[in-house]
Amino acid sequence: MASSNIRYGEGVTREIGMDLQNMGARNVCLMTDRNLSVLPPVKTVLESLAQHGVNHKVYDEVRVEPTDASFKEAIAFARKDSFDVYVAVGGGSVIDTCKAANLYASHPEAEFLDFVNAPIGKGKPVTGVLKPLIAVPTTAGTGSETTGVAIFDFEELKAKTGIASRAIKPTLGMVDPLHTLHMPERVAANSGFDVLCHSLESYTALPYNMRKPCPPNPINRPAYQGSNPISDVWSRHALNVVAKYIKRAVRDPEDLEARSSMHLASVFAGIGFGNAGVHLCHGMSYPIAGNVKTYRAKGYNVDHPVVPHGLSVVLTSPAVFNFTAPMCPERHLEAAEILGADVSRVKREDAGPLLADTLRQFLYDLQVENGLSAVGYTKDDVPDLVKGTIPQERVTKLSPREHTEEDLTHLFEASLKLY
Amino acid sequence: MASSNIRYGEGVTREIGMDLQNMGARNVCLMTDRNLSVLPPVKTVLESLAQHGVNHKVYDEVRVEPTDASFKEAIAFARKDSFDVYVAVGGGSVIDTCKAANLYASHPEAEFLDFVNAPIGKGKPVTGVLKPLIAVPTTAGTGSETTGVAIFDFEELKAKTGIASRAIKPTLGMVDPLHTLHMPERVAANSGFDVLCHSLESYTALPYNMRKPCPPNPINRPAYQGSNPISDVWSRHALNVVAKYIKRAVRDPEDLEARSSMHLASVFAGIGFGNAGVHLCHGMSYPIAGNVKTYRAKGYNVDHPVVPHGLSVVLTSPAVFNFTAPMCPERHLEAAEILGADVSRVKREDAGPLLADTLRQFLYDLQVENGLSAVGYTKDDVPDLVKGTIPQERVTKLSPREHTEEDLTHLFEASLKLY
């Protein structure tokens, strides 16, 4: 159970130049995306770098919802120079891309699939030493600043996969609540749903001492190790903060208390799921995002169809937790209660339906699209979505309940409409 | 806000040989104390080392409640060899001694006072690279496996002081609840009180954004940074676990659930106070331990008078929290409620007396000696105790309430008798 270095506070981003100077950085790679490159978070970082005379180059070509191709472009940029520190300013897409760039630039001989999760890639352990990476998250969602995971769309498979190794965990996350004031309403909602599902999935993940296989040698154990007494603390705490603040944070971009609480919740949930893992909502979200046809999410300024990560995750959550509840009804009831349900007279066997209903009401209140059908899928697409979920074993095997392809089919079908 | 690598589970200690093999260790320094050297925790480690062919040397001369002299002996042992990994098997005394040995062996030119906290030592920042240290805690108390702190008695000053740097934080803590079954009843009680005070003090410590001075350069900020949203989660959670399990853990050494819960609570509280810091109970405990006359604690097999650390900390707790409550009454009320008090009709201004009474009852139930007078102090000793507290600024300045020498005098006097 490992955790993360986080510095939190309004305005901490202004200190980054001093940190880089303290580290003796001579050639910094600053990664971000086009939209952010003209917004205050990046400007603040650049001003701090200039003020402390830190030499740097900017890469602002990160793709929102990155792909293998966009990862490779960032890697090529990093490999053709010799950076000694990386700085990622952005959401999960930017931080994940920067992790990959740092990893492959530190392993110049490695081929792209070497470190990608098996069975899609070779899942080789990271042996070299990476450069320090400072992550400055500008969304309150992925928790990528706390984790050793980098996710991308593998385009030829139409599914998301990733790289998971403690070695790519950022050296420091600078969590500055002022940045989240720049999130559009739907970005705040969708990234908040990612936090919601990180909490719920990690809290209900298969317990660490029931996960199989159980490699006798510690070096072979996965980063996602199942729910455990340390991750539980974070997952539950994050869920409480989400329940209290997400609606305010979505509705009022100026509500600094709510937005900064959600920012911290994303860190808390990140530490939780970074240890425990996520399961079915995330496993099923990868083909939902990967098979996108023409859906263009509101509030996202991108040049390609996209189902935002948080939305792709949350749309199956009522069906998923209805399905998993029988394995640990107490935790599902506790989650429903935290999200506002009255559980005083509810039987254990009703934990699933209750949490599902609570989530549906929660999503309805937050004006979430009405299920997978609203983002362009029909019943005919379900076989492809199931097929895209099968290789996501890294996460789906952490589901507390074993499942067949038929179960997955049922879960996708039950998620076509929510209300 | 940094955290720690912890591996938790019954029997995890048996894996240590594999870990050392994975790390390529060629010459391991195993530190422990005489009593432990013949008990199962050390035996288990030695068997695992033998099984995996790990070359090692044993140093079992660690002093319970270490001194500058005993630190120096361990440092000399480490310096005359060239160890590539350190393993500490024991309570806080062993882990702290091993941290110091690793630090000074990695800085062969350093003089002893170089890294000791100012104003007693020079408080120089650690610049070199230390060897990995694996800590295997056998008491549920100090949380030393999670912190960058090493405490010792500075004999000529008759006070405890220490070394504080993130650089000495163990690489990995192996938390094996089976080890805590070997703790005698009073060791379980006193180490549990340390956990209790870590939680209470870190939860009520001065908030991180009110601490002064506030060094503009992050490199100059102290390890103990004041209470903050991350440490709060740990401190409060640890307090809940202590409240639920300490009595069972003390009374029944075979109660694995209670003892292993207290073991985890010590980790949780360690992560909390390792970030936030402790304040008056700890600051005042150092002269209480350092000025010991003839008191010999029950259940401790040592050849010198000793007030065990946890006891020296908890004896002033009723007076201290009565004094600090006006600065953050809500947190003191919350703590009293967690410890079993009915707070439903209590006014904010009564938070201090209520928490003090709750603590007195708690200590009485656990058969704690009746105040400082029961460990050999009279009113005449108070000026020395106050004098010994003054240099403990590293912690006392984290008190939420400013205090004069007169205040300290009053706190010691109020702690002579508890019941």
Contacts between the chains, C-beta under 8 A, distances in Angstrom:
chain1	res1	chain2	res2	distance
A	1	B	5	7.3
A	1	B	6	4.9
A	1	B	7	6.9
A	1	B	8	6.6
A	2	B	3	7.7
A	2	B	4	7.9
A	2	B	5	4.7
A	2	B	6	7.8
A	3	B	2	7.7
A	3	B	3	3.0
A	3	B	4	6.4
A	3	B	5	7.7
A	3	B	271	7.5
A	4	B	2	7.9
A	4	B	3	6.4
A	5	B	1	7.3
A	5	B	2	4.7
A	5	B	3	7.6
A	6	B	1	4.9
A	6	B	2	7.8
A	6	B	230	6.7
A	7	B	1	6.9
A	7	B	218	7.2
A	8	B	1	6.6
A	8	B	228	7.1
A	8	B	229	6.8
A	8	B	230	7.3
A	9	B	208	8.0
A	9	B	209	6.9
A	15	B	216	7.9
A	15	B	217	8.0
A	15	B	218	5.5
A	18	B	216	7.5
A	18	B	217	5.2
A	18	B	218	6.2
A	18	B	219	7.6
A	19	B	218	5.7
A	19	B	219	8.0
A	22	B	217	7.1
A	22	B	218	7.1
A	22	B	219	4.6
A	208	B	9	7.9
A	209	B	9	6.9
A	216	B	15	7.9
A	216	B	18	7.5
A	217	B	15	8.0
A	217	B	18	5.2
A	217	B	22	7.1
A	218	B	7	7.2
A	218	B	15	5.5
A	218	B	18	6.2
A	218	B	19	5.7
A	218	B	22	7.1
A	219	B	18	7.6
A	219	B	19	7.9
A	219	B	22	4.7
A	228	B	8	7.1
A	229	B	8	6.8
A	229	B	264	5.6
A	230	B	6	6.7
A	230	B	8	7.3
A	230	B	267	7.9
A	230	B	268	7.9
A	233	B	233	6.4
A	233	B	234	7.4
A	233	B	237	5.2
A	233	B	268	7.2
A	234	B	233	7.4
A	237	B	233	5.2
A	264	B	229	5.6
A	267	B	230	7.9
A	268	B	230	7.9
A	268	B	233	7.2
A	271	B	3	7.5
